[in-house]
Amino acid sequence: MPLTVTDARIDDAPATIRIDDGVIVALGPDVIAEPGDEVLDARGMAAIAGFVNGHGHAAMTLLRGAGGDLPLRRWLEDVIWPAEAHLTDEDVYWGTRLAALEMIRSGTVHFFDMYWQPAAVARAAEDAGLRATVGMPLFDDGDASRLPEVQRTVVTSLDELAAFGPLITPSLTPHALYTVSAESLRYVAEVSVEHDLIVHIHLSETRHEVDEWLAAHGTRPATSADELGLLGPRTILAHGCHLDRGELELVAARGATVVTNPVSNMKLAGGDMFPYPLARDAGVHVGLGTDGAASNNSLDLLADMKVFALVQKHTAGDPTVAPAAEVLALAQGRLSPLLGGRALEVGAPGDVVLVDTAQHALNPGPLVDNLVYAASGTVVDTTIVAGRVLMHGGRIEGADEVVGRARERAAALTGRS
C-alpha cells in the first residue's frame, strides 16, 4: 500500500512525501495523498534520510559488555571467539532482532553485517523490516590447504541468502588479511567480480596488526589487499585507522570504501583514529559504522556522529574539519556510492526518518548541528523503510517479546560457553 507522509519539514520547508512500491514518487509542499494511501501525519516532525550502519556484527548484542576493558586481540581470543563457538541459529536470530530494535529506534534503515549463521541474520532483518547486506565470516587461519572449506562456505551461504527478499543483499566477508590465506582471499576477489558482490573485510584496525603485517610481508596491508585483487568499487574496508597517505591514495584510485568505527576503536584503544581529512583529500569514499554491540556498546549512529566529529576535529587541531552537514551525510551513507545512501528526493528509496523537533536536544538552533552535536536516537519518532512504517511515536510492534527472547538466548549462551 502506498504511504503518504503529510506536513513534514525538509530543510526547514514544508513537504509531503509519497512513497509507492518502496520508492519516493512525489515530494513537496503541494503533494497530496491519493485514494487508498496509508497516511501518516508528520506535523511537528522534520524528515531526514535514514542512517546506514556501514559495519557491524548485529547479533553481538547478546555479548554486549562481554570482556569489557580488554585489548582487541585478548578480547577476541579469550572472550568473544570462545563464546561464538557455541552460537546457534536461534541465538543469532534473536540477537539480530534485538540489534534491529536498537537500530530502528535510532533511525538506522540499512546495516552491513559480518556474522555467523548469516541466514539467521537475514531472516531477522527481514522480519524486522530493515535493509541488510549480509555475509558469513570467512576464516582459514592462514592455511591455504583449507581453501576448499572456504569455497564450500561461500557457495552454501550465498545459496541460503539468495532465498530472501529485495531488502537483503548477500556479500562476501573474509575476516581480515591476518586470518585468511592469500589463496582464499584471491578466490573471494574472483567471486566478487564474477557475481558483482560486495567484499567486506577488516583492515588496518590496530597499530599492532599493521606492524605484524609489515614485519611478516614487507608491504602495508592495503597494498597487499590490492595485490590480492581485493580493492575495488565493491570493497568495504572496515576501520582503516592506520592507513597511510599512500594507501589512502590507492584506496581512492580503486574506488573502495572505508567505514570508520570511532567508538569501537576508542574503546579497544587500537592506536590512531582513522585519518579522515587525509582520506577526504585523497578522494576516498567513507562511511560510518558502530561495529558490534560487544565493542561499542551501542548501535546508535546519532550518538556516534558526535564522537566521530569531535575526534576528527581534536586530532586535526582544526574545528572546521568534519562539519556537521558532512557528518550527517556520512552517517546517511551518502559519501559512498557503495553504501547506497540517498538524500530525500524523487526516485530515492522510501527510507525516511522523522525526528521530533520539540525534543529538548533539538532546540534552539539549526537542526543539522543539533542532530550531530546534541542529539541521540531518542529524538527519532518514526522510522520508515521501503515505505513500511517500522516505528511510529517511538513504538515498535513486538519489542517486548524481542527483548525477552534475546535475554533468554544471552543467558543460555553464557551457560554454554
Number of C-alpha atoms within 10 A of each C-alpha: 12 20 26 26 25 23 23 24 23 20 12 11 11 17 23 23 30 27 28 17 14 20 20 24 18 20 22 19 16 10 16 19 19 12 7 9 16 16 15 18 12 22 15 14 21 23 28 21 29 29 31 28 29 32 28 22 23 30 31 26 28 25 22 17 14 19 17 15 12 16 13 20 15 11 18 15 11 13 17 18 11 12 18 18 12 14 19 14 14 16 26 29 26 28 28 29 28 27 28 29 23 18 25 31 24 27 33 31 27 29 26 25 29 29 25 21 22 25 25 24 33 30 20 24 26 19 12 20 21 27 23 25 26 30 29 25 21 25 23 18 13 17 14 16 12 16 20 11 14 22 15 11 16 23 11 12 19 20 13 16 23 13 12 15 12 10 16 23 19 25 28 25 24 25 21 23 22 18 14 21 21 19 15 25 25 16 18 24 23 16 18 20 15 9 9 11 18 24 25 30 23 20 24 25 25 21 16 15 17 21 15 13 18 14 10 9 10 11 13 20 24 25 16 18 22 16 12 18 17 28 25 22 19 22 25 30 26 27 27 27 25 26 26 17 14 13 19 25 19 20 28 23 15 17 21 25 28 33 29 27 29 25 23 23 23 16 16 19 16 20 14 16 24 26 19 24 16 15 22 16 12 18 16 24 24 27 31 30 31 29 30 25 23 22 28 24 20 20 27 24 26 24 21 24 28 22 17 22 23 18 19 23 17 11 16 14 10 10 13 11 19 21 16 20 13 16 24 26 21 26 26 29 29 23 23 23 17 20 26 14 25 21 17 19 16 16 15 18 24 27 30 28 27 28 28 21 20 12 13 12 18 22 12 11 9 11 20 19 17 18 23 27 19 17 21 21 20 17 22 26 22 26 31 25 25 23 24 20 17 21 21 17 12 15 14 17 12 10 14 10 12 19 16 12 18 25 18 14 20 20 13 14 19 13 10 11 13
